[in-house]
């Protein structure tokens, strides 16, 4: 198998993001101008499968009320894919 570069994976992920593939609770807010919206969980898991590193999940708050979660990857190279 040919190893993925971060740029190769970025291109593949961007080609796969759409309203129909984002988290169901984010579909109403998905817009082409922000195609990653609602994809942080699956994107983070894919990046982790390919490059390793850690998985980080943070709680999101709006006006003091938890409104969801955001996932991202601090990679072993020091790059953070947010």
MMTF fields as JSON, N, C-alpha, C and O atoms, coordinates in Angstrom:
{
  "mmtfVersion": "1.0.0",
  "mmtfProducer": "UNKNOWN",
  "numBonds": 327,
  "numAtoms": 328,
  "numGroups": 82,
  "numChains": 1,
  "numModels": 1,
  "chainsPerModel": [1],
  "groupsPerChain": [82],
  "chainIdList": ["A"],
  "bondAtomList": [4, 2, 8, 6, 12, 10, 16, 14, 20, 18, 24, 22, 28, 26, 32, 30, 36, 34, 40, 38, 44, 42, 48, 46, 52, 50, 56, 54, 60, 58, 64, 62, 68, 66, 72, 70, 76, 74, 80, 78, 84, 82, 88, 86, 92, 90, 96, 94, 100, 98, 104, 102, 108, 106, 112, 110, 116, 114, 120, 118, 124, 122, 128, 126, 132, 130, 136, 134, 140, 138, 144, 142, 148, 146, 152, 150, 156, 154, 160, 158, 164, 162, 168, 166, 172, 170, 176, 174, 180, 178, 184, 182, 188, 186, 192, 190, 196, 194, 200, 198, 204, 202, 208, 206, 212, 210, 216, 214, 220, 218, 224, 222, 228, 226, 232, 230, 236, 234, 240, 238, 244, 242, 248, 246, 252, 250, 256, 254, 260, 258, 264, 262, 268, 266, 272, 270, 276, 274, 280, 278, 284, 282, 288, 286, 292, 290, 296, 294, 300, 298, 304, 302, 308, 306, 312, 310, 316, 314, 320, 318, 324, 322],
  "bondOrderList": [1, 1, 1, 1, 1, 1, 1, 1, 1, 1, 1, 1, 1, 1, 1, 1, 1, 1, 1, 1, 1, 1, 1, 1, 1, 1, 1, 1, 1, 1, 1, 1, 1, 1, 1, 1, 1, 1, 1, 1, 1, 1, 1, 1, 1, 1, 1, 1, 1, 1, 1, 1, 1, 1, 1, 1, 1, 1, 1, 1, 1, 1, 1, 1, 1, 1, 1, 1, 1, 1, 1, 1, 1, 1, 1, 1, 1, 1, 1, 1, 1],
  "groupList": [{"groupName": "UNK", "atomNameList": ["N", "CA", "C", "O"], "elementList": ["N", "C", "C", "O"], "formalChargeList": [0, 0, 0, 0], "bondAtomList": [1, 0, 2, 1, 3, 2], "bondOrderList": [1, 1, 2], "singleLetterCode": "X", "chemCompType": "L-PEPTIDE LINKING"}],
  "groupTypeList": [0, 0, 0, 0, 0, 0, 0, 0, 0, 0, 0, 0, 0, 0, 0, 0, 0, 0, 0, 0, 0, 0, 0, 0, 0, 0, 0, 0, 0, 0, 0, 0, 0, 0, 0, 0, 0, 0, 0, 0, 0, 0, 0, 0, 0, 0, 0, 0, 0, 0, 0, 0, 0, 0, 0, 0, 0, 0, 0, 0, 0, 0, 0, 0, 0, 0, 0, 0, 0, 0, 0, 0, 0, 0, 0, 0, 0, 0, 0, 0, 0, 0],
  "groupIdList": [1, 2, 3, 4, 5, 6, 7, 8, 9, 10, 11, 12, 13, 14, 15, 16, 17, 18, 19, 20, 21, 22, 23, 24, 25, 26, 27, 28, 29, 30, 31, 32, 33, 34, 35, 36, 37, 38, 39, 40, 41, 42, 43, 44, 45, 46, 47, 48, 49, 50, 51, 52, 53, 54, 55, 56, 57, 58, 59, 60, 61, 62, 63, 64, 65, 66, 67, 68, 69, 70, 71, 72, 73, 74, 75, 76, 77, 78, 79, 80, 81, 82],
  "secStructList": [7, 7, 7, 7, 7, 2, 2, 2, 2, 2, 2, 2, 2, 2, 2, 2, 7, 7, 6, 6, 6, 1, 7, 4, 4, 4, 4, 4, 4, 7, 5, 6, 6, 5, 6, 6, 6, 6, 7, 2, 2, 2, 2, 2, 2, 2, 2, 2, 2, 2, 2, 7, 7, 7, 7, 3, 3, 3, 3, 3, 3, 3, 6, 6, 3, 3, 3, 3, 3, 3, 3, 3, 3, 3, 7, 6, 6, 1, 7, 3, 3, 7],
  "xCoordList": [0.837, 0.0, 0.897, 1.902, 0.526, 1.261, 0.844, -0.35, 1.815, 1.455, 0.807, 1.161, -0.139, -0.822, 0.027, 0.69, 0.009, 0.564, -0.615, -1.773, -0.311, -1.38, -2.137, -3.355, -1.433, -2.079, -2.998, -4.099, -2.561, -3.406, -4.687, -5.778, -4.546, -5.707, -6.627, -7.849, -6.054, -6.845, -7.698, -8.884, -7.109, -7.856, -8.985, -10.097, -8.703, -9.734, -10.873, -12.042, -10.536, -11.579, -12.434, -13.661, -11.805, -12.565, -13.509, -14.608, -13.09, -13.943, -15.137, -16.136, -15.03, -16.098, -17.089, -18.172, -16.744, -17.62, -18.812, -18.663, -19.978, -21.2, -22.301, -22.14, -23.418, -24.552, -25.048, -25.508, -24.951, -25.447, -24.51, -24.896, -23.277, -22.335, -22.004, -21.264, -22.542, -22.238, -23.15, -24.114, -22.826, -23.623, -25.081, -25.327, -26.042, -27.445, -27.905, -28.718, -27.401, -27.826, -27.171, -27.514, -26.234, -25.583, -26.031, -25.625, -26.858, -27.225, -27.925, -27.696, -28.757, -29.482, -28.548, -28.872, -27.383, -26.442, -25.281, -24.431, -25.231, -24.136, -24.227, -25.313, -23.086, -23.006, -21.774, -20.749, -21.855, -20.697, -19.471, -18.341, -19.679, -18.557, -17.801, -16.691, -18.387, -17.744, -18.02, -18.761, -17.425, -17.782, -17.404, -17.94, -16.488, -16.098, -17.133, -17.06, -18.094, -19.107, -19.778, -20.284, -19.777, -20.448, -19.651, -20.178, -18.395, -17.56, -16.362, -15.515, -16.267, -15.049, -14.836, -13.696, -15.904, -15.732, -15.172, -14.161, -15.808, -15.347, -13.997, -13.151, -13.791, -12.515, -11.38, -10.311, -11.617, -10.612, -10.271, -9.106, -11.286, -11.043, -10.252, -9.384, -10.539, -9.801, -8.347, -7.429, -8.134, -6.77, -6.002, -4.822, -6.662, -6.023, -5.666, -4.587, -6.548, -6.263, -5.035, -4.226, -4.898, -3.81, -2.496, -1.439, -2.556, -1.338, -1.064, 0.012, -2.013, -1.822, -2.026, -2.777, -1.359, -1.508, -2.63, -3.061, -3.088, -4.123, -5.456, -5.515, -6.515, -7.856, -8.23, -8.091, -8.698, -9.111, -10.554, -10.926, -11.366, -12.759, -12.995, -12.657, -13.58, -13.904, -15.388, -16.035, -15.919, -17.334, -17.483, -16.655, -18.538, -18.85, -20.001, -20.976, -19.885, -20.93, -21.375, -20.558, -22.671, -23.254, -24.141, -25.111, -23.813, -24.572, -24.686, -25.732, -23.588, -23.554, -24.194, -24.205, -24.729, -25.374, -24.556, -24.173, -24.292, -23.526, -24.308, -25.471, -23.642, -24.329, -23.733, -24.194, -22.742, -22.154, -20.721, -20.258, -20.025, -18.639, -17.823, -18.373, -16.517, -15.613, -14.443, -13.89, -14.072, -12.963, -11.809, -12.035, -10.558, -9.395, -8.227, -8.271, -7.15, -5.976, -4.707, -4.304, -4.057, -2.669, -1.811, -1.781, -1.127, -0.357, 1.025, 1.511, 1.671, 3.007, 4.024, 5.005, 3.789, 4.705, 4.577, 5.402, 3.553, 3.304, 2.218, 1.744, 1.807, 0.727, -0.595, -0.8, -1.48, -2.823, -3.807, -3.877, -4.57, -5.614, -6.902, -7.461, -7.379, -8.576, -9.764, -10.865],
  "yCoordList": [-1.168, 0.0, 1.251, 1.299, 2.246, 3.515, 4.356, 4.528, 4.881, 5.687, 7.012, 7.615, 7.441, 8.714, 9.857, 9.729, 10.968, 12.203, 12.966, 12.681, 13.92, 14.728, 15.479, 15.637, 15.939, 16.639, 15.708, 16.109, 14.466, 13.496, 13.227, 13.199, 13.03, 12.751, 13.965, 13.817, 15.16, 16.393, 16.484, 16.803, 16.209, 16.257, 15.233, 15.539, 14.022, 12.975, 13.332, 13.128, 13.862, 14.242, 15.364, 15.304, 16.391, 17.512, 17.057, 17.595, 16.07, 15.545, 14.757, 14.575, 14.294, 13.467, 14.248, 13.742, 15.467, 16.224, 16.777, 17.323, 16.636, 17.185, 17.179, 16.606, 17.81, 17.839, 16.425, 16.138, 15.547, 14.184, 13.29, 12.188, 13.749, 12.926, 13.498, 12.876, 14.674, 15.253, 14.66, 13.956, 14.957, 14.482, 14.92, 16.078, 14.028, 14.383, 15.636, 16.397, 15.86, 17.044, 18.324, 19.41, 18.226, 19.396, 19.685, 20.694, 18.82, 18.967, 20.289, 20.863, 20.776, 22.028, 23.227, 24.214, 23.151, 24.266, 24.092, 24.976, 22.964, 22.714, 23.674, 23.919, 24.212, 25.129, 24.792, 24.395, 24.943, 24.673, 25.511, 25.078, 26.693, 27.535, 27.021, 27.477, 26.077, 25.456, 23.952, 23.418, 23.265, 21.87, 20.892, 19.785, 21.275, 20.382, 20.36, 19.515, 21.283, 21.373, 20.02, 19.414, 19.558, 18.307, 17.054, 15.947, 17.208, 16.07, 15.88, 15.028, 16.649, 16.598, 15.226, 14.779, 14.553, 13.261, 12.208, 11.575, 12.016, 10.986, 11.362, 10.494, 12.658, 13.112, 12.829, 12.359, 13.114, 12.878, 11.394, 11.028, 10.551, 9.109, 8.597, 7.738, 9.113, 8.704, 9.168, 8.39, 10.433, 10.948, 10.119, 9.827, 9.741, 8.921, 7.543, 7.031, 6.933, 5.617, 5.669, 4.741, 6.756, 6.857, 7.303, 6.755, 8.304, 8.925, 8.664, 9.004, 8.069, 7.854, 9.145, 10.022, 9.255, 10.436, 10.261, 9.145, 11.363, 11.34, 11.797, 12.452, 11.443, 11.944, 12.897, 12.561, 14.068, 15.05, 15.433, 15.692, 15.466, 15.877, 16.999, 16.887, 18.08, 19.207, 19.498, 19.322, 19.941, 20.331, 21.742, 22.611, 21.968, 23.293, 23.886, 23.199, 25.164, 25.852, 27.098, 27.815, 27.342, 28.541, 29.162, 28.548, 30.357, 31.06, 30.231, 30.214, 29.54, 28.782, 27.408, 26.693, 27.018, 25.718, 24.86, 25.306, 23.617, 22.739, 22.518, 22.116, 22.79, 22.676, 21.574, 21.368, 20.88, 19.802, 19.541, 19.912, 18.888, 18.49, 18.791, 18.87, 18.958, 19.092, 18.153, 18.075, 17.444, 16.492, 17.03, 17.711, 16.732, 17.063, 16.176, 15.428, 16.274, 15.423, 16.222, 16.981, 16.085, 16.514, 15.324, 14.268, 15.511, 14.419, 14.316, 15.285, 13.152, 12.985, 14.008, 14.326, 14.516, 15.501, 16.884, 17.761, 17.086, 18.4, 19.171, 20.188, 18.701, 19.329, 19.001, 17.869, 19.973, 19.709, 19.87, 20.932, 18.833, 18.854, 19.154, 18.291, 20.393, 20.83, 20.885, 21.231],
  "zCoordList": [0.0, 0.0, 0.0, 0.709, -0.792, -0.841, 0.37, 0.616, 1.131, 2.303, 1.898, 0.885, 2.709, 2.486, 3.006, 4.035, 2.298, 2.855, 3.461, 3.156, 4.307, 4.894, 3.795, 3.885, 2.766, 1.651, 0.866, 0.489, 0.613, -0.084, 0.698, 0.128, 2.003, 2.827, 2.89, 2.867, 2.968, 2.979, 1.716, 1.793, 0.565, -0.703, -0.719, -1.15, -0.253, -0.23, 0.715, 0.388, 1.881, 2.836, 2.279, 2.361, 1.712, 1.156, 0.052, -0.085, -0.738, -1.807, -1.258, -1.953, -0.017, 0.554, 1.413, 1.708, 1.82, 2.695, 1.936, 0.843, 2.508, 1.928, 2.967, 4.045, 2.652, 3.58, 3.873, 4.979, 2.879, 3.043, 3.846, 4.234, 4.102, 4.858, 6.233, 6.995, 6.562, 7.869, 8.942, 8.643, 10.17, 11.297, 11.105, 10.768, 11.311, 11.079, 11.822, 11.297, 13.026, 13.765, 13.261, 13.73, 12.317, 11.73, 10.3, 9.723, 9.719, 8.312, 8.004, 6.94, 8.891, 8.632, 8.538, 7.878, 9.197, 9.21, 8.232, 8.127, 7.516, 6.587, 5.399, 4.876, 4.98, 3.836, 3.001, 3.555, 1.676, 0.817, 1.185, 0.96, 1.742, 2.13, 3.344, 3.621, 4.07, 5.224, 5.147, 5.972, 4.16, 3.907, 5.016, 5.061, 5.915, 7.006, 8.13, 9.023, 8.092, 9.147, 9.355, 8.41, 10.591, 10.931, 10.619, 10.726, 10.236, 9.882, 10.811, 10.541, 11.895, 12.709, 13.341, 13.462, 13.743, 14.408, 13.454, 13.759, 12.317, 11.387, 10.775, 10.561, 10.49, 9.942, 10.93, 10.539, 12.195, 13.225, 13.346, 13.497, 13.28, 13.376, 12.178, 12.336, 10.977, 9.782, 9.878, 9.617, 10.25, 10.391, 11.426, 11.231, 12.518, 13.542, 13.003, 13.299, 12.218, 11.636, 10.724, 10.716, 9.956, 8.985, 9.609, 9.295, 10.499, 11.014, 12.492, 12.984, 13.206, 14.637, 15.402, 14.975, 16.525, 17.363, 18.36, 18.65, 18.87, 19.899, 19.332, 18.291, 20.029, 19.74, 20.863, 22.039, 20.508, 21.506, 21.224, 20.08, 22.282, 22.164, 23.159, 24.337, 22.668, 23.534, 23.486, 22.454, 24.599, 24.652, 24.109, 24.384, 23.338, 22.811, 23.605, 23.909, 23.94, 24.692, 23.937, 23.36, 23.95, 23.381, 24.449, 24.894, 24.851, 25.898, 27.178, 27.826, 27.536, 28.78, 28.718, 29.72, 27.563, 27.409, 26.454, 25.373, 26.871, 25.986, 24.703, 24.725, 23.577, 22.287, 21.414, 20.292, 21.894, 21.114, 21.492, 22.571, 20.572, 20.787, 19.536, 18.437, 19.7, 18.564, 18.781, 19.878, 17.73, 17.768, 16.938, 15.938, 17.341, 16.532, 16.898, 17.875, 16.072, 16.199, 16.434, 15.553, 17.584, 17.681, 17.182, 17.814, 16.059, 15.457, 16.08, 16.664, 15.966, 16.525, 15.978, 16.651, 14.765, 14.167, 14.792, 14.532, 15.61, 16.198, 15.476, 15.983, 14.286, 13.536, 14.23, 14.668, 14.33, 14.854, 13.728, 13.11, 13.45, 12.428, 13.152, 13.828, 13.008, 13.74, 12.812, 13.239]
}
